[in-house]
Amino acid sequence: MRPLNECLVLVTPSRTAALAAPRRRQEIRNVPWPPAWGQKLQKDRAISSAAGLESAGPISSRGSASIVVAGMVSARDVRGLLARVRWFNLAILTITPAVAVYGAYTTRLRLETLIWSVTYYVISMLGITAGYHRLWSHRSYNASRPLQYLLCLMGASAVQGSVYWWARGHRSHHRYTDTPLDPYNANRGLLYTHIGWMLVKPTVKPGPADISDLKKDAVVQWQHRWYFAIIPVVGYALPAVVAGLGWGDWRGGWYYAGMWRITFVHHSTFCINSIAHYLGDSPFDDRKTARDHFLSALLTMGEGYHNFHHQFPMDYRNAIKWYQFDPTKWFIAACGALGLASHLRVFPENEIRKGALAMQLKKLKKVQDGIRWPVQMDDLPVVSWDKFKKESEERVLVIVSGFIHDVGGFLDEHPGGRALLLGQRGKDATAAFCGGVYEHGNAAYNLLSMMRVGVLHGGVEHVKAITPGERLRIVERLN
């Protein structure tokens, strides 16, 4: 049976008349429930609204509400959706690439302009990754005052909002990851997490996060106050001015270093919220959607090792191995070497290794559960010597370490030939198997254990019940 909130929505009195007929198709029912269920209804209503099944109907103070099968879109719904559109963001994210495409058709791309465009792209991205993200969202290092102002200007050139707005949303994302309170909840789909959340206001307000430090930060507040005066200069004018004064390519500077750069910076940054939660693996924790992948790192200036980042968000690194691509980490480290940054925070190595080991063991546990293991001693019949000798007349039975093995099916596959096995028939072959004739390896011990058919009662040379394959076992402990 499907959950109530997947197929039902609240309906207001104004909608009741429209939905009442025909009664066979849509039945309006008044369903009472205990007052304690009111909170759950509110949560289901919020989730339904986030999925597009909106309603303005209030929850009854008596703990009841009218519910109806969904299936109608009214003019009021359309007006409600239009009221949620972030028109400024929509304009930026559509007009900018449209102008860029026009410029590509009308203006030749010069080599100098291409180099400048790529350079300014890197500058803008570092403003977001090293500044907005790792410095102000996560406080992963301390930056000198000049570096803070520089990062504010670099980040503003990306035209993604002020530090104050950006960091507030990102902290909410980390605190409520993959829940309806996450401003870019990955469970709402790749398109929504990439760009949809920028275009439409959520019906569920993002969860609160502590931003008291940002309110007290003079540099952050300066940029937030003057943001709309800064972005025309560093976002649009500066790229064209540099290209125009430098080599006379005003149009190329405007279209390529300006519009195309902003477009690429936008979608590169958006990939942190979208494909970094879909593409890759989870080497530290798989309970959340954040993933690690080289492609994500390549597109986001090193932010693609996202599973690590969500586990250890205050670490100034995203990539912890020397060969992993993380230019933002290199930039911060360089600033530290130059005295522009300090207190570069690194999570304890022991805890990082512990998290990685836990996931490795989890993967190995799945492998272990898919392997067929030998019958354990307690599940085997106990056989006397006399019965063993008698049974050996009809079957090829040998004793090794107190276990009785039926090796008849292995005679033709034995590397040493049939004669060696037949020569030990009805005997204790422990000494021969364990080095007297040949010192067998782990594979031989593991294979032999799968041929167990019983345990010998009485005196044996020695009992080695644990095979090499069973010496290390992963046991899942439940709370």
C-alpha positions in Angstrom: 0.0 0.0 0.0 1.4 3.4 -1.0 2.1 5.9 1.8 -0.6 8.5 2.3 1.6 11.4 1.4 2.5 9.9 -2.0 -1.1 9.8 -3.3 -3.1 12.3 -1.3 -3.0 16.1 -0.7 -4.8 18.5 1.5 -7.7 20.4 0.0 -9.0 23.7 1.1 -12.7 24.6 1.3 -12.4 26.6 -1.9 -11.4 23.5 -3.8 -14.0 21.2 -2.3 -16.8 22.2 -4.6 -14.7 21.7 -7.7 -13.5 18.3 -6.6 -16.8 17.0 -5.3 -18.1 15.7 -8.6 -18.1 13.0 -9.9 -18.2 11.4 -6.5 -17.1 8.0 -7.9 -13.8 9.4 -9.0 -12.8 11.7 -6.2 -14.3 11.1 -2.8 -13.8 13.8 -0.2 -13.5 12.3 3.3 -13.1 13.9 6.7 -10.5 11.7 8.5 -10.0 12.3 12.2 -6.7 11.4 13.9 -5.1 12.0 17.3 -3.6 15.4 17.8 -0.1 13.9 17.9 -0.5 13.1 14.2 -0.8 16.7 13.4 3.0 17.2 13.3 3.4 14.2 10.9 0.6 15.6 8.6 2.5 19.0 8.6 5.7 17.2 7.6 3.9 15.1 4.9 2.2 18.3 3.6 5.6 20.0 3.4 7.1 17.0 1.5 4.1 16.9 -0.9 4.4 20.6 -1.5 8.1 20.2 -2.3 7.1 17.6 -4.8 4.6 20.0 -6.5 1.5 18.8 -4.7 0.7 22.1 -3.0 -2.1 23.2 -0.8 -2.9 26.2 1.3 -5.4 24.3 3.4 -4.8 24.7 7.1 -4.5 21.8 9.5 -7.6 21.7 11.8 -6.9 22.7 15.4 -9.1 19.6 16.3 -6.5 17.3 14.6 -8.4 16.6 11.4 -8.3 17.7 7.8 -10.0 17.0 4.5 -8.0 14.9 2.0 -8.5 14.1 -1.6 -6.8 12.2 -4.4 -4.6 14.6 -6.4 -5.1 15.2 -10.1 -6.1 18.8 -10.8 -4.0 21.9 -11.5 -5.8 25.2 -11.0 -5.0 28.8 -12.0 -4.2 29.4 -8.4 -1.5 26.7 -8.6 0.0 28.3 -11.7 0.0 31.7 -10.0 1.6 30.2 -6.9 4.4 28.6 -9.0 5.1 31.9 -10.8 5.3 33.7 -7.5 8.0 31.2 -6.4 10.2 31.9 -9.5 13.4 33.7 -8.7 13.2 36.1 -11.6 16.6 37.7 -11.1 18.3 34.3 -11.0 16.3 33.2 -14.1 17.4 36.3 -16.0 21.1 35.8 -15.1 21.1 32.1 -15.9 19.3 32.5 -19.3 20.4 35.8 -20.6 24.1 35.3 -19.9 24.5 32.1 -21.9 22.2 33.5 -24.6 24.5 36.5 -25.0 27.5 34.2 -24.9 26.1 32.1 -27.8 25.4 35.3 -29.8 29.0 36.4 -29.2 30.4 33.1 -30.4 28.6 33.5 -33.7 29.5 37.2 -34.2 33.0 37.5 -32.7 36.2 35.6 -33.5 38.0 34.1 -30.5 41.6 35.3 -30.3 44.3 33.3 -28.6 45.1 36.1 -26.1 41.4 36.3 -25.2 41.1 32.5 -24.8 44.1 32.6 -22.4 42.6 35.5 -20.5 39.2 33.8 -20.3 40.6 30.6 -18.9 42.8 32.6 -16.4 39.8 34.6 -15.2 37.7 31.4 -15.0 40.3 30.0 -12.6 40.3 33.2 -10.6 36.5 33.2 -10.3 36.3 29.5 -9.4 39.0 29.9 -6.7 37.0 32.8 -5.3 34.1 30.4 -4.8 36.0 27.2 -3.8 38.7 28.7 -1.6 36.8 31.7 -0.4 33.0 31.2 -0.3 33.2 27.5 0.4 36.3 26.5 2.3 37.0 29.8 4.1 33.6 31.2 5.0 31.3 28.2 4.8 33.5 25.8 6.7 36.2 28.0 8.4 38.8 25.4 7.3 41.7 28.0 7.5 42.3 31.6 8.5 42.9 34.2 5.9 44.7 37.6 6.3 42.6 40.7 5.7 44.0 41.4 2.2 43.4 37.8 1.2 39.8 38.0 2.4 39.1 41.1 0.4 40.7 39.5 -2.6 38.6 36.4 -2.3 35.5 38.4 -1.9 36.1 40.2 -5.2 37.2 36.9 -6.9 34.0 35.2 -5.7 31.8 38.1 -6.7 33.1 37.8 -10.3 31.4 34.4 -10.4 28.0 36.2 -10.0 26.6 33.7 -7.5 25.4 35.9 -4.8 27.2 37.4 -1.8 29.4 35.4 0.6 26.8 35.9 3.3 23.9 34.4 1.2 26.0 31.6 -0.3 27.6 30.4 3.0 24.3 30.5 4.8 22.7 28.2 2.3 25.7 25.9 2.2 25.8 25.4 6.0 22.2 24.5 5.9 23.0 22.0 3.1 25.6 20.3 5.3 23.4 20.3 8.4 20.3 18.8 6.7 21.9 16.9 3.8 19.4 14.8 1.8 16.4 16.0 3.7 13.5 18.3 2.8 15.3 21.0 4.8 18.4 20.8 2.5 18.2 23.7 0.0 19.6 21.5 -2.7 18.4 18.1 -1.6 19.8 15.4 -3.9 16.7 13.2 -3.5 14.8 15.8 -5.6 16.6 14.9 -8.7 19.7 15.8 -10.7 18.2 18.8 -12.5 16.8 20.3 -9.3 20.1 20.0 -7.5 22.0 21.4 -10.4 20.0 24.5 -11.2 16.3 24.1 -10.2 16.8 25.2 -6.7 18.3 28.5 -8.1 15.3 29.2 -10.2 12.4 28.3 -7.9 11.9 29.2 -4.3 11.4 26.0 -2.2 8.1 25.4 -0.6 9.9 24.1 2.5 12.2 26.8 3.9 15.8 25.6 4.3 16.8 24.6 7.8 18.4 27.1 10.0 22.2 27.2 10.5 24.5 29.1 12.8 25.8 32.2 10.9 26.6 34.4 13.9 30.2 34.6 12.8 29.2 35.8 9.3 27.1 38.5 10.8 30.1 39.8 12.8 32.6 39.5 9.9 33.3 43.0 8.6 34.6 41.8 5.2 31.6 39.6 4.6 29.2 42.3 5.5 31.0 44.8 3.4 30.7 42.6 0.3 27.1 41.8 1.1 26.2 45.5 1.4 27.9 46.5 -1.8 27.4 43.3 -3.8 25.2 44.7 -6.5 27.7 47.5 -7.1 30.7 45.1 -7.2 29.4 42.5 -9.7 29.0 44.9 -12.7 32.7 45.8 -12.2 34.4 42.5 -11.5 31.8 40.3 -13.2 31.2 42.1 -16.5 33.3 45.2 -17.0 36.8 44.0 -15.9 37.0 41.1 -18.4 36.3 43.4 -21.3 38.5 46.2 -20.1 41.6 43.9 -19.7 41.1 42.4 -23.2 40.3 45.8 -24.7 43.2 47.7 -23.2 45.6 44.8 -23.4 45.2 43.7 -27.1 42.2 45.7 -28.4 39.7 42.9 -28.2 36.8 44.6 -26.4 34.1 42.4 -27.9 36.0 39.2 -27.3 36.7 40.2 -23.7 33.0 40.9 -23.2 31.7 37.8 -24.8 34.3 35.2 -23.9 36.0 36.4 -20.7 32.7 37.8 -19.6 29.7 35.9 -20.6 31.2 32.5 -21.5 33.3 32.5 -18.4 30.4 33.3 -16.1 28.3 30.5 -17.8 31.1 28.0 -17.3 31.7 29.1 -13.7 28.0 28.8 -12.9 27.7 25.3 -14.1 31.0 24.1 -12.8 30.0 25.3 -9.3 26.5 23.8 -9.7 28.2 20.4 -10.4 29.2 20.4 -6.7 25.6 20.1 -5.7 24.5 17.9 -8.6 26.9 15.3 -10.0 29.1 15.3 -6.9 26.1 13.7 -5.2 25.4 11.2 -8.0 28.7 10.2 -9.7 31.4 8.2 -8.0 31.9 6.1 -4.9 31.6 6.5 -1.1 35.0 5.6 0.5 34.2 7.1 3.9 30.4 6.8 4.4 27.6 5.6 2.1 24.6 6.8 4.2 24.6 10.2 2.4 24.5 10.9 -1.4 27.9 12.7 -1.5 30.4 10.9 -3.8 34.1 11.0 -4.8 35.0 11.1 -8.5 37.8 12.5 -10.6 35.5 14.0 -13.2 33.6 16.0 -10.5 37.0 17.2 -9.1 38.1 18.2 -12.6 34.9 20.2 -13.2 34.9 21.9 -9.8 38.5 22.9 -9.1 39.0 19.9 -6.7 35.6 19.9 -5.0 34.7 16.5 -6.5 36.0 14.4 -3.6 32.7 15.2 -2.0 32.3 12.1 0.2 35.4 13.0 2.0 34.3 16.6 2.3 30.9 15.7 3.8 32.6 13.5 6.4 35.4 16.0 7.2 34.0 19.4 6.2 36.4 21.5 8.3 39.4 20.0 6.5 40.9 22.5 4.1 41.6 19.6 1.7 39.1 17.8 -0.4 41.7 15.4 -1.9 44.0 13.8 0.6 46.2 11.7 -1.8 49.1 13.3 -3.6 47.8 12.2 -7.0 44.3 13.5 -6.6 43.3 16.7 -8.4 42.6 19.6 -5.9 43.9 22.9 -7.1 41.9 24.7 -4.4 44.0 22.8 -1.8 47.2 23.8 -3.6 46.1 27.5 -3.7 45.3 27.5 0.0 48.6 25.8 0.8 50.5 28.3 -1.3 48.8 31.2 0.5 49.8 29.5 3.7 53.4 29.3 2.5 53.3 33.1 1.6 51.9 34.0 5.0 48.5 35.0 3.6 46.8 32.1 5.3 47.3 30.3 8.6 45.8 27.5 10.8 45.1 25.2 7.8 42.8 22.7 9.5 43.4 19.0 8.9 41.2 16.3 10.4 43.1 13.6 12.4 44.6 11.0 10.2 43.6 8.2 12.5 39.9 9.2 12.1 40.2 9.4 8.4 41.7 6.0 8.2 39.0 4.6 10.5 36.3 5.9 8.3 37.9 4.5 5.2 38.4 1.1 6.9 34.8 0.9 8.0 33.7 1.3 4.4 36.3 -1.2 3.1 35.1 -3.7 5.7 31.5 -3.1 4.6 32.4 -3.9 1.0 34.4 -7.0 2.1 31.4 -8.1 4.2 29.3 -8.3 1.1 32.0 -10.3 -0.6 32.3 -12.6 2.4 28.5 -13.1 2.5 28.6 -14.2 -1.1 31.2 -17.0 -0.5 30.3 -20.5 0.4 32.1 -21.6 3.6 32.9 -25.1 5.0 30.5 -26.9 7.3 31.4 -26.1 10.9 32.5 -28.6 13.4 29.3 -28.5 15.5 27.2 -29.3 12.4 29.2 -32.4 11.4 28.5 -35.9 12.6 31.0 -37.5 15.1 32.3 -40.8 13.6 34.2 -43.5 15.4 37.4 -45.0 14.0 35.8 -48.3 13.3 33.0 -46.7 11.4 35.4 -44.5 9.5 37.4 -47.5 8.4 34.3 -49.3 7.3 33.0 -46.3 5.3 36.4 -46.0 3.7 35.9 -49.3 1.9 33.2 -47.8 -0.2 34.3 -44.1 -0.3 37.7 -42.4 -0.6 37.8 -41.0 2.9 40.9 -39.5 4.5 41.5 -37.8 7.9 43.3 -34.4 8.1 43.5 -32.6 11.5 40.6 -34.6 13.0 38.2 -34.0 10.1 37.0 -36.7 7.8 37.1 -35.7 4.1 35.5 -37.3 1.1 38.1 -36.7 -1.6 36.6 -39.1 -4.2 35.5 -36.3 -6.5 38.9 -34.8 -6.5 41.0 -37.8 -7.5 41.4 -36.8 -11.2 42.0 -33.1 -10.3 44.6 -33.7 -7.7 47.9 -32.1 -8.9 50.0 -34.9 -7.4 47.9 -37.6 -9.1 45.3 -40.2 -7.9 47.9 -42.5 -6.4 48.8 -40.1 -3.5 45.2 -39.7 -2.4 44.4 -43.4 -2.8 47.5 -44.2 -0.8 46.0 -42.3 2.2 42.5 -43.9 1.9 41.2 -44.9 5.3 44.2 -43.3 7.1 45.1 -40.2 9.0 46.9 -38.1 6.4 47.5 -35.1 8.7 51.3 -35.4 8.7 51.5 -36.0 5.0 49.2 -33.1 4.1 50.9 -30.6 6.5 54.4 -31.0 5.2 55.4 -34.6 5.5 54.9 -35.2 1.8 54.1 -31.6 0.7 53.5 -28.3 2.5 50.1 -27.3 1.1 49.2 -23.7 0.7 46.1 -21.7 1.7 44.1 -22.7 -1.4 44.6 -26.4 -0.6 43.5 -26.0 3.0 40.4 -24.0 1.9 39.5 -26.5 -0.8 40.0 -29.5 1.5 37.7 -28.0 4.1 34.8 -28.0 1.6 35.1 -31.8 1.5 34.4 -32.3 5.2 31.8 -35.0 5.9 32.5 -35.7 9.6 34.6 -35.4 12.7 36.7 -38.3 14.1 35.8 -39.3 17.7 38.8 -39.9 19.9 42.5 -39.4 19.7 43.8 -37.4 16.7 47.2 -35.9 16.0 45.9 -32.3 16.2 42.8 -30.4 15.2 43.1 -27.3 13.1 39.5 -26.2 12.7 40.0 -22.7 11.3 41.0 -22.7 7.7 43.1 -19.8 6.2 40.0 -18.3 4.6 38.2 -18.2 7.9 41.0 -16.8 10.1 39.8 -13.2 9.4 36.1 -12.9 9.5 34.0 -9.7 9.4 31.2 -9.7 12.0 28.5 -7.1 11.9 27.7 -5.8 15.4 24.1 -4.5 15.9 23.2 -1.8 18.3 
